[in-house]
Amino acid sequence: MATTGHKMKVLSLYKQLIRASQKFDSYNYRSYAVRRIRDAFRENKALTDGAKIESELAYGQSNLEIIKRQTIIGNLFRAPDKLVIEK
């Protein structure tokens, strides 16, 4: 079982990823990012090896930085019109 320290790190990373992905202007990017984050965390919830958990945390952290950069770049351009399902 993962240690309490790992659990706190994982939960914190999960929250950061979800919050960052909510900043996408495009509904399609936003929903894909949230769905992919949830699927990845569900897929790896049974990990017990500390080294594997640390490597997955590092991978998640690098993806968090990518999402942050992409939302900044996306905000530099004109926001797309809202889709019908968003109104």
Buried (B, 14 or more C-beta within 10 A) or exposed (E): EBEEEBEEBBEEBBEBBBEBBEBBBBBEBBEEBBEEBEEBBEEBEEBEEEEEBEEBBEEBBEBBEEBBEBBEEBEEEEEEEEEEEEE
